Amino acid sequence: MSPESLRPFERQFRRAGRAGSGPRMLAEETPVALSYGGTTHAVMMATPADLEDFALGFSVTEGIVSSVDEIDTVTVQELGPGIDLQIRLRDAANRRFEVRRRRLAGPVGCGLCGIESIDEAMRGVPETTSTRRFNATEITGAVGELHGFQALHQATGAVHAAGFYIPGEGIVAAREDVGRHNALDKLAGALLKAGIDGTSGAVVVTSRVSVEMVQKTAAIGAPLIAAVSAPTALAIRTAETAGMTLVALVRGEEFDIFTHPERVMIGAAKHVA
């Protein structure tokens, strides 16, 4: 856990009917720009930790590059109130990105806007090629194990986590952030740096499952995403199309499977109206 990720703040509190005062550790939130070729592409409010992982993961899960080999350098620049991640792409990837940027530029320079931004938001996802299967105890155990990797959340109670679970090995990587998408991007970057095959396991998250979470999981290559909260309807439709198993509402030993249940060995099925 990076020391820049949290700060103590004085507050008054009430506990068991009594008033008191004292410091509480809170999660830091910082504007982080992701810039390519010296031009800012996106600014995210994020936890200022694991920033190289963030740059790598965001570049891959957003389809800016197809692999980390297309990234030349990542430079972290502190700019007073925020941080700028300067990402230099290799020649072929940079030319491709310049074409994409010109295509997405609106007539008044508004960037992602109009019909192009709708097309971008609804981009297709790669279909999973993994035949990996999981049993019920692996899914519930992975969610439970992820709690042990949430040092920042345990200190502040205010951040999300994303972890990668491999059967027989457990959680092999995890990242935290104030934003659920950022946590998943940081996880993607960590997997890329470590050379971990995304098709070998499952993504586990502490948030709801939006369509962006499914898109990013598909970019990682994972055949299954498991979450403690519910999915959106669009997330379910997207996961179904991608051949991805979406497991949500993992609470203790219970969970719901919304897509491709054949990948989960759950035992005898019972229908509940």
C-alpha positions as CSV (number, residue, x, y, z in Angstrom):
1,M,0.0,0.0,0.0
2,S,1.5,3.3,-1.1
3,P,1.8,6.0,1.6
4,E,0.4,8.5,-1.0
5,S,-2.8,6.5,-1.1
6,L,-4.2,7.6,2.2
7,R,-4.2,10.6,4.6
8,P,-5.3,11.1,8.2
9,F,-8.1,13.6,8.9
10,E,-9.4,14.8,12.2
11,R,-13.1,14.2,12.8
12,Q,-15.7,14.0,15.6
13,F,-17.6,10.7,16.0
14,R,-20.3,9.0,17.9
15,R,-19.9,5.4,19.0
16,A,-22.1,3.4,21.3
17,G,-24.0,6.5,22.3
18,R,-20.8,8.5,23.1
19,A,-19.1,11.3,21.3
20,G,-15.4,11.5,20.7
21,S,-12.8,12.9,18.3
22,G,-9.6,11.7,16.7
23,P,-7.9,11.0,13.3
24,R,-9.3,8.7,10.7
25,M,-7.4,7.4,7.6
26,L,-9.1,8.3,4.3
27,A,-8.4,7.3,0.8
28,E,-6.6,9.8,-1.4
29,E,-8.2,10.8,-4.7
30,T,-6.1,12.5,-7.4
31,P,-6.8,13.5,-11.1
32,V,-4.6,11.3,-13.2
33,A,-4.2,12.2,-16.9
34,L,-3.3,9.5,-19.5
35,S,-1.4,11.2,-22.3
36,Y,-0.2,9.7,-25.6
37,G,2.4,11.5,-27.6
38,G,2.1,14.6,-25.4
39,T,-1.7,14.9,-25.8
40,T,-4.1,14.0,-23.0
41,H,-6.5,11.3,-23.9
42,A,-8.4,10.9,-20.6
43,V,-8.4,12.2,-17.1
44,M,-9.5,9.8,-14.3
45,M,-10.0,10.4,-10.6
46,A,-7.8,7.7,-9.2
47,T,-5.8,6.5,-6.2
48,P,-2.1,7.6,-6.8
49,A,-0.6,4.2,-6.6
50,D,0.5,1.5,-9.1
51,L,0.4,4.2,-11.8
52,E,2.6,2.3,-14.3
53,D,0.2,-0.7,-14.0
54,F,-2.7,1.8,-14.6
55,A,-1.0,3.1,-17.8
56,L,-0.3,-0.3,-19.2
57,G,-3.7,-1.8,-18.2
58,F,-5.7,1.2,-19.5
59,S,-3.9,1.2,-22.8
60,V,-4.7,-2.5,-23.4
61,T,-8.2,-2.7,-22.0
62,E,-9.3,0.4,-23.9
63,G,-7.9,-1.0,-27.2
64,I,-5.2,1.7,-27.7
65,V,-2.6,-1.1,-28.0
66,S,-2.9,-4.8,-28.5
67,S,0.0,-5.7,-26.2
68,V,2.5,-4.0,-23.9
69,D,5.1,-4.6,-26.6
70,E,3.5,-1.6,-28.5
71,I,4.3,0.7,-25.5
72,D,7.8,2.3,-25.6
73,T,7.9,4.1,-22.3
74,V,5.7,5.3,-19.4
75,T,6.7,8.4,-17.5
76,V,5.0,9.5,-14.3
77,Q,4.9,13.3,-14.0
78,E,3.6,15.1,-10.9
79,L,1.9,18.3,-11.8
80,G,0.9,20.0,-8.6
81,P,-2.8,19.0,-8.1
82,G,-2.5,15.9,-10.3
83,I,-0.4,13.4,-12.1
84,D,0.2,13.0,-15.8
85,L,1.1,9.6,-17.2
86,Q,3.0,10.2,-20.3
87,I,2.8,7.1,-22.5
88,R,5.0,6.8,-25.6
89,L,3.8,4.3,-28.2
90,R,6.0,2.6,-30.7
91,D,5.7,3.8,-34.3
92,A,3.0,1.4,-35.7
93,A,0.8,1.8,-32.6
94,N,1.3,5.5,-32.5
95,R,0.2,5.9,-36.1
96,R,-2.9,3.7,-35.4
97,F,-3.7,5.8,-32.4
98,E,-3.4,9.1,-34.3
99,V,-5.9,7.8,-36.9
100,R,-8.3,6.9,-34.1
101,R,-7.9,10.2,-32.4
102,R,-8.6,12.1,-35.6
103,R,-11.7,10.0,-36.2
104,L,-13.0,10.6,-32.7
105,A,-12.4,14.4,-32.8
106,G,-15.8,16.2,-33.0
107,P,-16.3,19.3,-35.2
108,V,-15.8,21.6,-32.3
109,G,-12.9,19.7,-30.8
110,C,-15.0,18.1,-28.1
111,G,-13.2,14.7,-28.4
112,L,-15.4,11.7,-27.7
113,C,-18.8,12.9,-28.7
114,G,-21.8,12.3,-31.0
115,I,-22.3,9.0,-32.8
116,E,-18.6,8.2,-32.6
117,S,-18.7,8.2,-28.8
118,I,-21.7,5.9,-28.8
119,D,-20.0,3.5,-31.2
120,E,-16.9,3.6,-28.9
121,A,-18.9,2.9,-25.8
122,M,-20.7,0.0,-27.4
123,R,-17.5,-1.5,-28.9
124,G,-17.5,-5.2,-29.4
125,V,-15.5,-7.5,-27.1
126,P,-13.3,-10.5,-28.1
127,E,-14.8,-13.9,-27.5
128,T,-13.1,-15.9,-24.8
129,T,-11.1,-18.8,-26.0
130,S,-10.6,-20.4,-22.5
131,T,-12.1,-23.7,-21.6
132,R,-11.2,-23.3,-18.0
133,R,-13.9,-24.4,-15.5
134,F,-14.4,-23.5,-11.9
135,N,-16.2,-25.1,-9.0
136,A,-18.5,-23.3,-6.6
137,T,-16.0,-23.3,-3.7
138,E,-13.3,-21.8,-5.9
139,I,-15.6,-18.8,-6.7
140,T,-16.6,-18.2,-3.2
141,G,-13.1,-18.8,-1.9
142,A,-11.6,-16.3,-4.4
143,V,-14.0,-13.5,-3.2
144,G,-13.1,-14.3,0.4
145,E,-9.4,-14.4,-0.3
146,L,-9.5,-11.0,-2.1
147,H,-10.4,-9.4,1.3
148,G,-6.8,-10.2,2.4
149,F,-5.4,-8.1,-0.4
150,Q,-7.5,-5.0,0.5
151,A,-5.1,-3.2,2.9
152,L,-6.2,0.3,1.7
153,H,-9.9,-0.6,2.0
154,Q,-9.3,-2.0,5.5
155,A,-7.7,1.3,6.5
156,T,-10.2,3.6,4.8
157,G,-13.4,1.6,3.9
158,A,-13.6,3.6,0.7
159,V,-11.9,1.8,-2.2
160,H,-12.6,-1.1,-4.7
161,A,-10.4,-4.0,-5.4
162,A,-9.9,-6.3,-8.4
163,G,-8.0,-9.6,-8.2
164,F,-7.0,-12.4,-10.5
165,Y,-7.6,-15.9,-9.2
166,I,-6.0,-19.1,-10.7
167,P,-7.4,-22.5,-9.5
168,G,-4.8,-24.2,-7.4
169,E,-2.8,-21.0,-6.8
170,G,-5.3,-18.6,-5.4
171,I,-5.2,-14.8,-5.9
172,V,-2.0,-14.1,-7.8
173,A,-2.4,-10.4,-8.2
174,A,-4.7,-7.7,-6.9
175,R,-5.0,-3.9,-7.1
176,E,-7.1,-1.3,-5.3
177,D,-8.4,2.1,-6.3
178,V,-11.2,4.6,-5.5
179,G,-12.6,3.7,-9.0
180,R,-13.7,0.2,-9.8
181,H,-12.6,0.6,-13.5
182,N,-9.2,1.9,-12.3
183,A,-8.7,-1.0,-10.0
184,L,-9.4,-3.4,-12.9
185,D,-7.1,-1.5,-15.3
186,K,-4.3,-1.6,-12.7
187,L,-4.9,-5.3,-12.3
188,A,-4.6,-5.8,-16.1
189,G,-1.3,-3.9,-16.0
190,A,0.0,-6.0,-13.2
191,L,-0.8,-9.2,-15.1
192,L,0.9,-7.9,-18.2
193,K,4.1,-7.0,-16.3
194,A,4.1,-10.3,-14.6
195,G,3.5,-12.3,-17.8
196,I,0.4,-14.0,-16.4
197,D,-1.9,-15.4,-19.0
198,G,-5.3,-13.8,-18.6
199,T,-7.1,-17.0,-19.9
200,S,-5.7,-19.0,-17.0
201,G,-8.1,-17.7,-14.3
202,A,-10.9,-15.4,-13.2
203,V,-11.3,-11.8,-12.5
204,V,-12.8,-11.0,-9.0
205,V,-14.1,-7.6,-8.1
206,T,-15.7,-5.9,-5.1
207,S,-18.1,-3.8,-7.1
208,R,-21.1,-4.1,-9.4
209,V,-20.5,-5.3,-12.9
210,S,-21.1,-2.6,-15.5
211,V,-20.5,-3.2,-19.3
212,E,-17.1,-1.5,-19.0
213,M,-16.0,-4.1,-16.4
214,V,-17.0,-6.9,-18.9
215,Q,-15.2,-5.2,-21.7
216,K,-12.0,-4.8,-19.7
217,T,-12.2,-8.4,-18.4
218,A,-12.6,-9.6,-22.0
219,A,-9.5,-7.6,-23.0
220,I,-7.6,-9.4,-20.2
221,G,-8.8,-12.7,-21.7
222,A,-10.4,-14.0,-18.5
223,P,-13.3,-16.4,-19.1
224,L,-15.1,-15.5,-15.8
225,I,-15.8,-12.5,-13.8
226,A,-17.1,-12.8,-10.2
227,A,-18.5,-9.8,-8.3
228,V,-20.0,-9.1,-4.9
229,S,-22.7,-6.8,-6.3
230,A,-25.2,-7.1,-9.1
231,P,-24.6,-6.7,-12.9
232,T,-26.4,-4.4,-15.3
233,A,-28.6,-5.7,-18.0
234,L,-26.1,-4.6,-20.7
235,A,-23.2,-6.2,-18.9
236,I,-25.1,-9.5,-19.0
237,R,-25.9,-9.2,-22.7
238,T,-22.2,-8.3,-23.4
239,A,-20.8,-11.2,-21.4
240,E,-23.2,-13.6,-23.1
241,T,-22.0,-12.5,-26.5
242,A,-18.4,-12.7,-25.4
243,G,-18.8,-16.3,-24.1
244,M,-17.8,-15.1,-20.7
245,T,-19.3,-16.5,-17.5
246,L,-20.7,-13.7,-15.3
247,V,-21.1,-14.6,-11.6
248,A,-22.5,-11.9,-9.3
249,L,-23.9,-11.3,-5.8
250,V,-21.3,-13.5,-4.3
251,R,-22.2,-13.4,-0.6
252,G,-20.7,-16.1,1.6
253,E,-21.5,-19.4,0.0
254,E,-24.2,-18.0,-2.3
255,F,-24.0,-16.5,-5.8
256,D,-25.9,-16.0,-9.0
257,I,-24.7,-17.1,-12.4
258,F,-26.1,-15.0,-15.3
259,T,-24.2,-16.2,-18.3
260,H,-22.6,-19.4,-19.5
261,P,-23.3,-21.5,-16.4
262,E,-21.6,-24.5,-18.0
263,R,-18.2,-23.1,-16.9
264,V,-19.2,-23.5,-13.2
265,M,-19.5,-26.8,-11.5
266,I,-22.3,-25.9,-9.1
267,G,-24.0,-29.3,-8.4
268,A,-27.7,-30.0,-8.7
269,A,-29.7,-27.0,-9.9
270,K,-32.9,-25.9,-8.2
271,H,-35.3,-23.4,-9.8
272,V,-36.6,-20.6,-7.5
273,A,-39.5,-18.6,-8.8
